[in-house]
Amino acid sequence: MRTTHVIRQLVEKALDIKKLTPEIENEINLELTQRGYISDVDYEALELLMAEMDAGRIKLVPSLG
């Protein structure tokens, strides 16, 4: 059984490390593709991630390493 709000958990990971890695981005995209919908909680998490990126507090990086 899969955990609910996986996207929110991935966003929390990006916020913790202050980076959006290709690995996190790919996992988010995979979740969206597999589900075909997004919960309100996950949507709000993605909005927060985008706001943090727009403000320059989260950097898009080529990889975690």
N, CA, C and O atoms as a GROMACS GRO file, in nm:
protein
  260
    1MET      N    1   0.083  -0.118   0.000
    1MET     CA    2   0.000   0.000   0.000
    1MET      C    3   0.088   0.125   0.000
    1MET      O    4   0.181   0.136   0.080
    2ARG      N    5   0.058   0.216  -0.088
    2ARG     CA    6   0.138   0.338  -0.100
    2ARG      C    7   0.092   0.443   0.000
    2ARG      O    8  -0.027   0.453   0.032
    3THR      N    9   0.187   0.520   0.047
    3THR     CA   10   0.156   0.629   0.138
    3THR      C   11   0.084   0.739   0.062
    3THR      O   12   0.116   0.768  -0.053
    4THR      N   13  -0.014   0.802   0.128
    4THR     CA   14  -0.081   0.914   0.065
    4THR      C   15   0.004   1.039   0.078
    4THR      O   16   0.092   1.047   0.164
    5HIS      N   17  -0.022   1.133  -0.004
    5HIS     CA   18   0.048   1.262  -0.004
    5HIS      C   19   0.198   1.246  -0.029
    5HIS      O   20   0.280   1.313   0.035
    6VAL      N   21   0.233   1.159  -0.120
    6VAL     CA   22   0.374   1.136  -0.154
    6VAL      C   23   0.436   1.263  -0.210
    6VAL      O   24   0.552   1.293  -0.181
    7ILE      N   25   0.360   1.337  -0.289
    7ILE     CA   26   0.414   1.459  -0.347
    7ILE      C   27   0.450   1.558  -0.236
    7ILE      O   28   0.554   1.623  -0.242
    8ARG      N   29   0.364   1.569  -0.135
    8ARG     CA   30   0.394   1.658  -0.023
    8ARG      C   31   0.524   1.616   0.045
    8ARG      O   32   0.605   1.700   0.081
    9GLN      N   33   0.543   1.486   0.061
    9GLN     CA   34   0.666   1.437   0.124
    9GLN      C   35   0.788   1.470   0.040
    9GLN      O   36   0.894   1.503   0.094
   10LEU      N   37   0.775   1.461  -0.091
   10LEU     CA   38   0.886   1.496  -0.180
   10LEU      C   39   0.916   1.645  -0.173
   10LEU      O   40   1.033   1.686  -0.174
   11VAL      N   41   0.812   1.726  -0.167
   11VAL     CA   42   0.831   1.871  -0.154
   11VAL      C   43   0.900   1.902  -0.021
   11VAL      O   44   0.990   1.985  -0.016
   12GLU      N   45   0.858   1.835   0.086
   12GLU     CA   46   0.924   1.856   0.216
   12GLU      C   47   1.072   1.823   0.207
   12GLU      O   48   1.155   1.893   0.266
   13LYS      N   49   1.106   1.718   0.135
   13LYS     CA   50   1.247   1.681   0.118
   13LYS      C   51   1.322   1.793   0.047
   13LYS      O   52   1.432   1.830   0.088
   14ALA      N   53   1.263   1.848  -0.060
   14ALA     CA   54   1.327   1.958  -0.133
   14ALA      C   55   1.342   2.081  -0.044
   14ALA      O   56   1.445   2.148  -0.049
   15LEU      N   57   1.240   2.109   0.038
   15LEU     CA   58   1.248   2.224   0.128
   15LEU      C   59   1.356   2.204   0.233
   15LEU      O   60   1.426   2.298   0.270
   16ASP      N   61   1.370   2.081   0.283
   16ASP     CA   62   1.471   2.051   0.384
   16ASP      C   63   1.613   2.073   0.333
   16ASP      O   64   1.698   2.129   0.402
   17ILE      N   65   1.637   2.027   0.211
   17ILE     CA   66   1.772   2.039   0.155
   17ILE      C   67   1.790   2.168   0.075
   17ILE      O   68   1.900   2.198   0.028
   18LYS      N   69   1.681   2.245   0.059
   18LYS     CA   70   1.681   2.372  -0.013
   18LYS      C   71   1.724   2.357  -0.158
   18LYS      O   72   1.784   2.447  -0.216
   19LYS      N   73   1.691   2.240  -0.215
   19LYS     CA   74   1.725   2.212  -0.354
   19LYS      C   75   1.615   2.126  -0.417
   19LYS      O   76   1.558   2.039  -0.352
   20LEU      N   77   1.588   2.152  -0.543
   20LEU     CA   78   1.502   2.064  -0.622
   20LEU      C   79   1.593   1.990  -0.718
   20LEU      O   80   1.642   2.048  -0.816
   21THR      N   81   1.616   1.864  -0.690
   21THR     CA   82   1.704   1.782  -0.773
   21THR      C   83   1.624   1.716  -0.884
   21THR      O   84   1.502   1.706  -0.874
   22PRO      N   85   1.691   1.672  -0.989
   22PRO     CA   86   1.620   1.598  -1.094
   22PRO      C   87   1.553   1.472  -1.039
   22PRO      O   88   1.447   1.432  -1.087
   23GLU      N   89   1.614   1.411  -0.939
   23GLU     CA   90   1.556   1.290  -0.880
   23GLU      C   91   1.422   1.321  -0.813
   23GLU      O   92   1.324   1.248  -0.831
   24ILE      N   93   1.417   1.429  -0.735
   24ILE     CA   94   1.292   1.468  -0.669
   24ILE      C   95   1.189   1.509  -0.773
   24ILE      O   96   1.073   1.470  -0.765
   25GLU      N   97   1.231   1.587  -0.871
   25GLU     CA   98   1.140   1.632  -0.976
   25GLU      C   99   1.083   1.512  -1.054
   25GLU      O  100   0.964   1.509  -1.084
   26ASN      N  101   1.168   1.414  -1.084
   26ASN     CA  102   1.122   1.295  -1.156
   26ASN      C  103   1.023   1.213  -1.073
   26ASN      O  104   0.926   1.160  -1.127
   27GLU      N  105   1.047   1.204  -0.943
   27GLU     CA  106   0.954   1.131  -0.855
   27GLU      C  107   0.819   1.201  -0.848
   27GLU      O  108   0.714   1.136  -0.848
   28ILE      N  109   0.821   1.334  -0.842
   28ILE     CA  110   0.696   1.411  -0.842
   28ILE      C  111   0.621   1.386  -0.972
   28ILE      O  112   0.501   1.358  -0.971
   29ASN      N  113   0.690   1.397  -1.084
   29ASN     CA  114   0.626   1.374  -1.215
   29ASN      C  115   0.571   1.233  -1.227
   29ASN      O  116   0.463   1.214  -1.283
   30LEU      N  117   0.644   1.135  -1.176
   30LEU     CA  118   0.599   0.997  -1.180
   30LEU      C  119   0.469   0.980  -1.101
   30LEU      O  120   0.376   0.914  -1.147
   31GLU      N  121   0.465   1.039  -0.983
   31GLU     CA  122   0.343   1.032  -0.901
   31GLU      C  123   0.224   1.095  -0.973
   31GLU      O  124   0.115   1.038  -0.974
   32LEU      N  125   0.246   1.211  -1.033
   32LEU     CA  126   0.138   1.278  -1.106
   32LEU      C  127   0.090   1.194  -1.224
   32LEU      O  128  -0.030   1.185  -1.250
   33THR      N  129   0.184   1.133  -1.294
   33THR     CA  130   0.150   1.051  -1.410
   33THR      C  131   0.074   0.925  -1.369
   33THR      O  132  -0.024   0.888  -1.432
   34GLN      N  133   0.121   0.860  -1.264
   34GLN     CA  134   0.058   0.735  -1.221
   34GLN      C  135  -0.082   0.758  -1.166
   34GLN      O  136  -0.172   0.678  -1.190
   35ARG      N  137  -0.101   0.866  -1.091
   35ARG     CA  138  -0.231   0.892  -1.029
   35ARG      C  139  -0.330   0.954  -1.126
   35ARG      O  140  -0.448   0.919  -1.127
   36GLY      N  141  -0.282   1.047  -1.207
   36GLY     CA  142  -0.370   1.118  -1.297
   36GLY      C  143  -0.449   1.229  -1.230
   36GLY      O  144  -0.532   1.294  -1.294
   37TYR      N  145  -0.424   1.252  -1.104
   37TYR     CA  146  -0.488   1.362  -1.030
   37TYR      C  147  -0.396   1.405  -0.918
   37TYR      O  148  -0.294   1.342  -0.892
   38ILE      N  149  -0.433   1.514  -0.853
   38ILE     CA  150  -0.352   1.563  -0.741
   38ILE      C  151  -0.446   1.603  -0.627
   38ILE      O  152  -0.547   1.669  -0.648
   39SER      N  153  -0.410   1.561  -0.508
   39SER     CA  154  -0.492   1.595  -0.391
   39SER      C  155  -0.471   1.741  -0.355
   39SER      O  156  -0.374   1.804  -0.398
   40ASP      N  157  -0.562   1.795  -0.276
   40ASP     CA  158  -0.549   1.934  -0.231
   40ASP      C  159  -0.420   1.955  -0.153
   40ASP      O  160  -0.353   2.056  -0.170
   41VAL      N  161  -0.386   1.859  -0.068
   41VAL     CA  162  -0.263   1.870   0.013
   41VAL      C  163  -0.139   1.873  -0.077
   41VAL      O  164  -0.050   1.956  -0.057
   42ASP      N  165  -0.135   1.784  -0.174
   42ASP     CA  166  -0.020   1.781  -0.265
   42ASP      C  167  -0.015   1.907  -0.351
   42ASP      O  168   0.093   1.960  -0.378
   43TYR      N  169  -0.132   1.956  -0.394
   43TYR     CA  170  -0.137   2.078  -0.475
   43TYR      C  171  -0.081   2.196  -0.396
   43TYR      O  172  -0.003   2.275  -0.448
   44GLU      N  173  -0.122   2.208  -0.271
   44GLU     CA  174  -0.073   2.317  -0.186
   44GLU      C  175   0.078   2.305  -0.164
   44GLU      O  176   0.148   2.406  -0.159
   45ALA      N  177   0.127   2.183  -0.151
   45ALA     CA  178   0.271   2.163  -0.135
   45ALA      C  179   0.346   2.208  -0.260
   45ALA      O  180   0.451   2.272  -0.251
   46LEU      N  181   0.293   2.175  -0.378
   46LEU     CA  182   0.358   2.218  -0.501
   46LEU      C  183   0.352   2.370  -0.516
   46LEU      O  184   0.448   2.431  -0.564
   47GLU      N  185   0.243   2.431  -0.476
   47GLU     CA  186   0.235   2.578  -0.478
   47GLU      C  187   0.344   2.639  -0.389
   47GLU      O  188   0.409   2.736  -0.427
   48LEU      N  189   0.362   2.582  -0.271
   48LEU     CA  190   0.465   2.630  -0.179
   48LEU      C  191   0.603   2.614  -0.241
   48LEU      O  192   0.686   2.705  -0.234
   49LEU      N  193   0.629   2.499  -0.301
   49LEU     CA  194   0.758   2.475  -0.365
   49LEU      C  195   0.784   2.578  -0.474
   49LEU      O  196   0.894   2.633  -0.482
   50MET      N  197   0.686   2.605  -0.557
   50MET     CA  198   0.703   2.703  -0.664
   50MET      C  199   0.726   2.844  -0.608
   50MET      O  200   0.809   2.919  -0.660
   51ALA      N  201   0.655   2.879  -0.502
   51ALA     CA  202   0.673   3.010  -0.439
   51ALA      C  203   0.814   3.022  -0.382
   51ALA      O  204   0.879   3.126  -0.395
   52GLU      N  205   0.862   2.916  -0.318
   52GLU     CA  206   0.997   2.917  -0.261
   52GLU      C  207   1.102   2.927  -0.371
   52GLU      O  208   1.204   2.994  -0.354
   53MET      N  209   1.078   2.860  -0.483
   53MET     CA  210   1.171   2.870  -0.595
   53MET      C  211   1.169   3.010  -0.655
   53MET      O  212   1.274   3.066  -0.686
   54ASP      N  213   1.049   3.068  -0.670
   54ASP     CA  214   1.038   3.203  -0.724
   54ASP      C  215   1.110   3.304  -0.634
   54ASP      O  216   1.168   3.401  -0.682
   55ALA      N  217   1.105   3.281  -0.503
   55ALA     CA  218   1.170   3.370  -0.407
   55ALA      C  219   1.320   3.345  -0.398
   55ALA      O  220   1.391   3.420  -0.331
   56GLY      N  221   1.369   3.242  -0.463
   56GLY     CA  222   1.512   3.212  -0.462
   56GLY      C  223   1.560   3.135  -0.341
   56GLY      O  224   1.680   3.122  -0.318
   57ARG      N  225   1.466   3.082  -0.263
   57ARG     CA  226   1.506   3.005  -0.143
   57ARG      C  227   1.529   2.858  -0.173
   57ARG      O  228   1.591   2.787  -0.093
   58ILE      N  229   1.479   2.810  -0.286
   58ILE     CA  230   1.501   2.673  -0.332
   58ILE      C  231   1.567   2.680  -0.469
   58ILE      O  232   1.518   2.748  -0.559
   59LYS      N  233   1.677   2.612  -0.483
   59LYS     CA  234   1.752   2.614  -0.610
   59LYS      C  235   1.726   2.486  -0.689
   59LYS      O  236   1.716   2.377  -0.632
   60LEU      N  237   1.714   2.501  -0.819
   60LEU     CA  238   1.707   2.387  -0.910
   60LEU      C  239   1.849   2.346  -0.940
   60LEU      O  240   1.927   2.425  -0.993
   61VAL      N  241   1.884   2.223  -0.906
   61VAL     CA  242   2.023   2.176  -0.923
   61VAL      C  243   2.027   2.056  -1.017
   61VAL      O  244   1.926   1.987  -1.034
   62PRO      N  245   2.143   2.032  -1.077
   62PRO     CA  246   2.153   1.920  -1.172
   62PRO      C  247   2.146   1.782  -1.108
   62PRO      O  248   2.099   1.688  -1.171
   63SER      N  249   2.193   1.768  -0.983
   63SER     CA  250   2.183   1.640  -0.913
   63SER      C  251   2.209   1.661  -0.765
   63SER      O  252   2.264   1.764  -0.725
   64LEU      N  253   2.170   1.562  -0.683
   64LEU     CA  254   2.187   1.572  -0.539
   64LEU      C  255   2.333   1.573  -0.499
   64LEU      O  256   2.373   1.647  -0.409
   65GLY      N  257   2.414   1.490  -0.565
   65GLY     CA  258   2.554   1.476  -0.530
   65GLY      C  259   2.631   1.600  -0.558
   65GLY      O  260   2.751   1.604  -0.534
   0.00000   0.00000   0.00000
